[in-house]
Amino acid sequence: MAENALLQVGLLCFPRLTPLDLMGPYEVLVRMPDTKTHILWKDTAPVRTAPGLRIVPDLTMADSPRLDVLVVPGGPGTDDLMEDEKVLEFLAIQGATARYIVSVCTGSLLLGAAGLLRGYRATCHWLFLSLLEPLGAYPTAERVVVDRNRVTGAGVSAGIDCALQLASLLRGEEAAQAIQLQTEYDPQPPFNCGSPKKAPDWLVQKLTKTATAAIDSRRRLVERIAKARTEASSRAQ
């Protein structure tokens, strides 16, 4: 594809997603030159996100063009989609031809459920990183992981870093730098605890304990999906 050819970018929108997982990358990618950006769901009714913010998709998955970039955000709602055949089929079809397949936070678990991360290094929100392995991925504790045409971001705010990295791959470093300056993305957090590597142990343990139910529930879901995939593979042999 020529450098200035029109890029078709699609971001999956679904109930109970984490808004910044979608809006962070959207704010970056919509600023790339020669780019058409779509927010996609099963229908175009307003979608209620996890904290209650409503986002209106502009195109249905059925009407989506062939995408150059497929972006999957995360959030509690990913659990509802990991066994949703309509969504998994959409991801598999678009993922088969997309130049780049992208996820933010637990969106990587959904990509994994669609079979799009087998044999790839990938990241996820730190609380759920280990759940990538049963889905065939190689869990990698980095903020952004690029493995061939898979670009995965860690939790929530990492979506901005992820999208800037993607913009650099698609439109060049100068274009990505211009977007970073336009958005004045110059993180200066008040506390040095934005990852489990930096946060005090007591805080990591506290948040892990708080999320125990969600971790256990997702683990059971992932194990069920992995088991079903193994059984289907055995029957096909």
C-alpha positions as CSV (number, residue, x, y, z in Angstrom):
1,M,0.0,0.0,0.0
2,A,1.3,3.5,-0.9
3,E,2.2,5.7,2.0
4,N,-0.6,8.2,1.2
5,A,-3.3,5.6,0.4
6,L,-6.5,5.9,2.4
7,L,-6.4,3.8,5.5
8,Q,-9.6,2.2,6.9
9,V,-9.4,2.0,10.7
10,G,-12.1,0.3,12.7
11,L,-12.4,0.4,16.5
12,L,-14.8,-2.2,18.1
13,C,-17.3,-0.6,20.5
14,F,-19.3,-2.8,22.9
15,P,-21.3,-2.6,26.1
16,R,-19.2,-2.3,29.3
17,L,-16.0,-1.4,27.6
18,T,-13.5,1.0,29.3
19,P,-13.9,4.3,27.5
20,L,-10.2,5.4,27.5
21,D,-9.3,2.0,25.9
22,L,-11.2,3.2,22.8
23,M,-11.0,7.0,23.0
24,G,-7.2,7.1,23.6
25,P,-6.4,5.3,20.4
26,Y,-9.2,7.0,18.5
27,E,-7.8,10.5,19.4
28,V,-4.5,9.5,17.9
29,L,-5.5,7.5,14.9
30,V,-8.2,9.9,13.7
31,R,-5.4,12.5,13.4
32,M,-3.4,10.4,10.9
33,P,-3.4,11.7,7.4
34,D,-5.5,10.0,4.8
35,T,-7.4,7.9,7.3
36,K,-11.0,7.0,7.7
37,T,-11.9,6.0,11.2
38,H,-15.0,3.9,12.1
39,I,-16.5,3.0,15.5
40,L,-18.1,-0.4,15.0
41,W,-20.7,-2.5,16.8
42,K,-23.6,-4.8,16.0
43,D,-25.9,-1.8,15.6
44,T,-25.6,2.0,15.8
45,A,-27.6,2.5,19.0
46,P,-25.7,4.3,21.8
47,V,-23.5,1.9,23.7
48,R,-23.2,2.2,27.5
49,T,-19.7,1.8,28.7
50,A,-18.6,0.3,32.0
51,P,-18.7,3.6,33.9
52,G,-21.9,4.8,32.2
53,L,-20.6,7.0,29.4
54,R,-22.5,6.4,26.1
55,I,-20.7,6.1,22.8
56,V,-22.5,6.0,19.5
57,P,-21.1,3.7,16.8
58,D,-21.2,5.1,13.3
59,L,-21.2,1.8,11.4
60,T,-22.3,-1.8,12.0
61,M,-19.9,-4.7,11.9
62,A,-21.9,-6.0,8.9
63,D,-21.4,-2.8,7.0
64,S,-17.7,-2.4,7.8
65,P,-15.3,-2.0,4.9
66,R,-12.3,-4.2,4.7
67,L,-10.1,-2.8,7.5
68,D,-6.4,-1.9,7.3
69,V,-6.3,-1.6,11.1
70,L,-8.5,-3.4,13.6
71,V,-8.5,-2.0,17.1
72,V,-10.1,-3.9,20.1
73,P,-10.4,-2.1,23.4
74,G,-10.9,-3.9,26.7
75,G,-13.1,-3.6,29.8
76,P,-15.5,-5.9,31.7
77,G,-17.6,-6.3,28.5
78,T,-14.9,-8.4,26.9
79,D,-16.1,-11.3,29.0
80,D,-19.5,-11.2,27.3
81,L,-17.9,-11.3,23.8
82,M,-15.3,-14.1,24.2
83,E,-17.9,-16.7,23.3
84,D,-20.0,-14.5,21.1
85,E,-19.8,-16.2,17.7
86,K,-20.9,-13.1,15.7
87,V,-18.2,-11.0,17.2
88,L,-15.5,-13.7,17.0
89,E,-16.3,-14.3,13.3
90,F,-16.1,-10.6,12.6
91,L,-12.7,-10.4,14.3
92,A,-11.4,-13.5,12.5
93,I,-12.5,-12.3,9.1
94,Q,-11.2,-8.8,9.4
95,G,-8.0,-10.0,11.2
96,A,-7.2,-12.3,8.3
97,T,-6.6,-9.4,6.0
98,A,-5.9,-6.4,8.2
99,R,-2.4,-4.8,8.0
100,Y,-2.4,-4.4,11.8
101,I,-4.4,-6.0,14.6
102,V,-4.4,-3.9,17.7
103,S,-5.7,-4.3,21.3
104,V,-5.7,-2.3,24.4
105,C,-5.9,-3.7,27.9
106,T,-8.1,-6.9,28.1
107,G,-8.9,-6.5,24.4
108,S,-6.0,-8.8,23.9
109,L,-8.0,-11.6,25.6
110,L,-10.8,-11.1,23.1
111,L,-8.2,-11.3,20.2
112,G,-6.9,-14.4,21.8
113,A,-10.4,-15.9,22.0
114,A,-10.8,-15.2,18.2
115,G,-7.5,-17.1,17.6
116,L,-5.6,-14.0,16.5
117,L,-2.8,-14.2,19.0
118,R,-1.6,-17.8,18.7
119,G,2.2,-17.8,18.6
120,Y,2.4,-14.0,19.2
121,R,4.0,-12.1,22.0
122,A,1.3,-9.9,23.5
123,T,0.5,-7.8,26.6
124,C,-2.7,-7.0,28.6
125,H,-3.7,-5.3,31.8
126,W,-1.2,-6.5,34.4
127,L,-3.9,-8.2,36.5
128,F,-4.9,-10.5,33.6
129,L,-1.6,-10.9,31.7
130,S,-1.2,-14.5,32.6
131,L,-4.6,-15.4,31.0
132,L,-3.1,-14.8,27.5
133,E,-1.1,-18.1,27.7
134,P,-4.0,-20.5,27.6
135,L,-5.2,-18.6,24.5
136,G,-1.9,-19.4,22.7
137,A,-0.1,-16.1,23.2
138,Y,3.2,-15.4,24.9
139,P,2.4,-13.0,27.8
140,T,4.9,-10.1,27.8
141,A,5.0,-7.6,30.6
142,E,5.6,-4.5,28.5
143,R,3.6,-1.3,28.0
144,V,3.4,-1.8,24.2
145,V,4.3,-5.1,22.4
146,V,4.8,-5.2,18.6
147,D,5.1,-8.7,17.2
148,R,4.9,-8.7,13.4
149,N,1.5,-7.1,12.7
150,R,0.1,-7.5,16.2
151,V,0.3,-4.4,18.4
152,T,-1.0,-4.8,21.9
153,G,-1.1,-2.3,24.7
154,A,-1.2,-2.8,28.5
155,G,-3.9,-1.4,30.7
156,V,-6.1,1.6,29.8
157,S,-3.8,4.6,29.4
158,A,-1.3,2.4,27.4
159,G,-3.7,2.7,24.4
160,I,-2.3,6.2,23.7
161,D,1.3,4.9,23.6
162,C,0.1,1.9,21.5
163,A,-1.6,4.1,19.0
164,L,1.3,6.4,18.6
165,Q,3.6,3.4,18.0
166,L,1.1,2.3,15.4
167,A,0.9,5.7,13.7
168,S,4.7,5.6,13.4
169,L,4.5,2.2,11.7
170,L,1.8,3.3,9.3
171,R,2.6,6.9,8.6
172,G,6.2,7.4,9.7
173,E,7.9,8.8,12.8
174,E,7.4,12.4,11.9
175,A,3.6,12.0,11.5
176,A,3.5,10.2,14.9
177,Q,5.6,12.9,16.6
178,A,3.2,15.6,15.1
179,I,0.2,13.8,16.6
180,Q,1.9,13.6,20.0
181,L,2.6,17.3,20.0
182,Q,-0.9,18.2,18.7
183,T,-2.4,16.2,21.6
184,E,0.3,17.6,24.0
185,Y,0.9,14.0,25.2
186,D,3.6,14.7,27.7
187,P,2.9,12.4,30.7
188,Q,4.0,13.8,34.1
189,P,2.2,11.6,36.6
190,P,2.0,12.8,40.2
191,F,3.0,9.4,41.5
192,N,5.5,6.8,40.3
193,C,3.2,3.8,40.6
194,G,1.7,3.3,37.2
195,S,2.8,-0.3,36.8
196,P,3.2,-3.2,39.3
197,K,7.0,-2.9,38.7
198,K,7.0,0.6,40.2
199,A,4.1,0.5,42.7
200,P,4.7,-0.5,46.3
201,D,4.0,-4.1,47.0
202,W,1.2,-3.3,49.5
203,L,-0.7,-1.5,46.7
204,V,-0.2,-4.2,44.2
205,Q,-1.4,-6.8,46.7
206,K,-4.4,-4.7,47.6
207,L,-5.6,-4.2,44.0
208,T,-4.9,-7.9,43.3
209,K,-7.0,-8.9,46.2
210,T,-9.8,-6.5,45.2
211,A,-9.8,-8.0,41.7
212,T,-9.7,-11.7,42.8
213,A,-13.3,-12.4,41.8
214,A,-12.8,-10.9,38.3
215,I,-9.5,-12.7,37.9
216,D,-11.0,-16.1,38.9
217,S,-14.1,-15.5,36.7
218,R,-12.0,-14.6,33.6
219,R,-9.6,-17.6,34.3
220,R,-12.6,-20.0,34.2
221,L,-13.8,-18.4,31.0
222,V,-10.4,-18.6,29.3
223,E,-9.9,-22.2,30.4
224,R,-13.3,-23.1,29.0
225,I,-12.5,-21.5,25.7
226,A,-9.0,-23.1,25.6
227,K,-10.6,-26.6,26.4
228,A,-13.2,-26.2,23.7
229,R,-10.6,-25.2,21.1
230,T,-8.4,-28.2,22.0
231,E,-11.4,-30.6,21.7
232,A,-12.4,-29.1,18.3
233,S,-8.9,-29.5,17.1
234,S,-8.8,-33.1,18.2
235,R,-12.1,-33.8,16.4
236,A,-10.8,-32.3,13.2
237,Q,-7.7,-34.5,13.1
